[in-house]
């Protein structure tokens, strides 16, 4: 992934691969490292979107077991 200012990224937008140690590597638009999603502008929009989707999934999953939880436990979850 290439990181830079908008001007730097515009100048390098035609680069699709980079050669390292005689190996051709394809550039990616996003990189995930230690649970954090990085984008070329380091705006964290992709990371926020991924966290949002994960939270919605887990809330949806909790709805399926809500009726088997004791009331005091359900109040802490919902």
Helices and strands as residue ranges (DSSP letters): H 6-11, E 17-20, E 23-26, E 30-33, E 36-39, H 45-65, G 66-68, H 71-77
